[in-house]
Amino acid sequence: RLRVFSVRAPFQRLPSAYGWFDVRFEPDPIINADHAESSRISLIAFLERVVTEYNLEPRQVYLVGFSQGAIIGASVALTRPDLVAGLVMLSGRILPEIAPLLALPRLLSELFVFVAHGCLDDKLPIRHAHATSALLSSLGVKLTYREYDMGHEIGEEEISEVNAWLSNQLDQFLATTVI
C-alpha cells in the first residue's frame, strides 16, 4: 500500500546526527536561513525526481517529519503544494522566512496537514504549535491538530493517531482512483 522514502538531512551535526539547518536556542530558536532555504530547494528537487522515477502522482505523496524534519516539510508543502497531498508535522513549527514564498490560498486549500506537539516540549514550546495551527487555519489547509502530554519526542499515542490519519488519507485516495 505504501512506498516510504526516508531522506537524510544534508548537514552533519554530530558523527551520526544530521540536520536540515543549523539552529541556536537563545531561548527561542534562531536558524541559519541559508541552510533552511538550501534544504527546502534540495527536498523539492528530490520530490520532483521521486515522483517522476516512480511514476507517482503528487496526491500520493505525504511528507512526515519530526522537529527540523517537520519544519522543512512545512517549508516545502506550503510553498509547493503541487508536489504533495499532505504533511505530518511532529513537534515542529513554520519558519517566518517562508512567508513571501507561500503558495496561493486556492492551492493550499487542497493540502492535508496533521500537526502534533507535546505540551511539555522544552525545545520548541507549545506556543509554536499554537502559532502553527493558527497560521495553517488562516491559510485554509485541511488541518488536524493534536496536543499530547509529552516533551520534544514522539509518543505511542501520537504514532497511533498519525497512522490512523495516514491510513484514512490512503483509503480516500484509493476510493477516488480509477483503475
Secondary structure, 3 states (H helix, E strand, C coil): CCCCCCCCCCEEEECCEEECCCEEECCCEEECHHHHHHHHHHHHHHHHHHHHHCCCCHHHCEEEEECHHHHHHHHHHHHCHHHCCEEEEECCCCCHHHHHHCCCHHHHCCCEEEEEEECCCCCCCHHHHHHHHHHHHHHCCEEEEEEECCCCCCCHHHHHHHHHHHHHHHHHHHHHCCC
